[in-house]
Amino acid sequence: LAPVMQLRDGLIRNAALHVGRFISTSRFLRERYLAAGFSATHFEVLENGIDMSRFNVPWQPRPAQTPLRVTYLGSLAWQKGVHVLVEAARGISPQALHIRVIGNLQTFPDYVQRLRAIADPDVITFDGAIDNARVAEVLANTDILAVPSLWYENSPVVIQEAHAAGVPVIASRLGALTEKVRDGVDGVLVPPADVEAWRESLMHLASSPAELARLGENCSPPMLISEHAARLISLYTAVTEAYSM
């Protein structure tokens, strides 16, 4: 298939020369395209917008002497690194930590079976997929969101959703995640795939409620979806006017 893929690559690159603007939701993705030879003048960085009206569920503080509430919310696939989070939780007392893994259990059943096999059932629960309308409810009962990805992420909307709810994020120090999570400010960055580093970070957060509260207070509100739409309209208008001349 190599010749076919090479032809496809050439056709896409040729078509890209006629694009008025590329929109990237992270500086990381933009830099990857520039490194591949695309022109910087054709790229705009525009973060995803969030409908803040969905986040009308007040955050519920964690009662004293209860486990740290960690949530993973996303695809249950190997590249998302959920197994790193699960392995990191092994050996941590259920009095210190509880992790909710939320995602479709049927997409990659073999991987989910592996996760269940290595998970401590007293610490980790697998809740399956939830309706998008329930994201705010889940985050309202979360102390920190986990994003343990093993491969580049562009701009996971779940991070903006967490910040909209005032929830800090613990994430892999990888790709655009280093833009979305400010280490020590509104979250914690951990080396990807480093189980011991993840375990140490989780244990530290579990025993540091004041630091966790500070991280949550530093979460910046995400871009409103109305502002995102306005900026999109402005970009489309500029491109269409340039091409109509």
RATA-V880367 format. One line per field, one symbol per residue. phi: phi as a letter, one per 40 degrees, with the letter a starting at -180 (. if undefined). psi: psi as a letter, one per 30 degrees, with the letter a starting at -180 (. if undefined). A space follows every 50 residues. Layout:
phi=???
psi=???
//
This chain:
phi=.dcccccdcccccccccbccabbbcacdcdcccccchcccccbbcbcccb ccccbbcccbdccdgbcccbbbbiccbdccgcccccccccgccccbabbb bbiccbcbcccccccccbccccbbbbcgcbcdccdcccccbbcacbbcdb bdbcacdccccccccgbcbbaccafcccccbcdgbbibbbdcgcdccccc ccccccbbcccccccccccccccccccdccccccccccccccccc
psi=feeeeeeeeeeeeeeffgkekkkkgleeeeeeeefgglkffgkkjjlklk jfffigjkkjkklkgllkjkkkjakileffgeeeeeeffkfkkfffkkkk jjlkffeieeeeeeeeefkjffekkjfallkfffeeeeffhkekkkihkf lkkdikffeeeeeeggklkklkikbfffefkjkfdgakkkkkgjeeeeee eeeeefgieeeeeeeeffkkklkkfeeeeeeeeeeeeeeeeeff.
//
